[in-house]
Structures are given as structure tokens and as C-alpha cells.
Amino acid sequence: MKVLIVEDNAVLAEKISVWLAKENFTVDVAQNGKEANFFVETSSYQAIILDIGLPDENGLS
């Protein structure tokens, strides 16, 4: 399963990413809305873990 993590806290994103990778998930990490949009436009994901308090845009939008 491929998962996108959208989280601006690099330490938290890394911890989640490592945990998911140990469970055999394929993980991409975006640190802001712009990166997240790029990943979503260029790949497909079965799940997205999304921080709603991103620095460049509201995670809900």
C-alpha cells in the first residue's frame, strides 16, 4: 500500500514514515501543501495522512 504523509514537523513525519515502512508500506512525505499537490498529481495513494495546520495552506482545502 502506498501512503502520503503531509506533515510540516520533520521529526514527526520521519517517525510516522519509519513506522509505516516497517509495516511494509511505501511512503512519500510532503512538508507543505505545494509538495503534497505535486505528489497527488504525479502518483496515486491508497491513503493520505494529512496535517491540517500546514504553513502554506489549510490542510482541509
C-alpha positions in Angstrom: 0.0 0.0 0.0 1.3 3.5 -0.9 0.8 6.3 1.7 1.4 10.0 1.5 2.3 11.8 4.7 1.7 15.6 4.7 3.3 17.0 7.8 5.4 20.1 8.3 7.0 18.8 11.5 10.0 16.8 10.1 10.6 14.8 13.2 7.0 13.6 13.4 6.9 12.9 9.7 10.0 10.8 9.9 8.7 8.8 12.9 5.4 8.0 11.1 7.3 7.2 7.9 9.7 4.8 9.6 6.8 3.1 11.5 4.8 2.6 8.3 7.9 1.4 6.3 8.4 -1.3 9.0 4.9 -2.4 8.3 5.7 -2.7 4.6 4.0 0.5 3.4 5.6 2.5 0.6 5.7 6.1 2.0 6.2 9.5 0.4 6.5 12.6 2.6 5.5 16.2 1.8 6.2 19.1 4.1 3.7 21.6 2.7 0.6 21.9 0.6 2.6 22.6 -2.6 4.6 19.4 -2.3 1.5 17.5 -1.4 -0.3 18.7 -4.5 2.7 17.7 -6.6 2.8 14.2 -5.2 -1.0 13.7 -5.6 -0.8 14.9 -9.2 2.1 12.6 -10.1 1.2 9.4 -8.2 -1.7 7.6 -6.7 -2.1 6.7 -3.0 -4.3 4.4 -1.1 -4.2 6.7 2.0 -3.1 10.2 2.9 -2.1 11.2 6.5 -2.7 14.9 6.5 -1.8 17.7 8.9 -4.5 20.3 8.7 -2.2 23.1 10.0 0.3 23.4 7.1 2.5 26.5 6.8 1.4 27.4 3.2 -2.2 26.4 3.1 -5.0 24.9 5.1 -4.8 21.1 5.1 -8.6 20.9 4.7 -8.5 22.6 1.4 
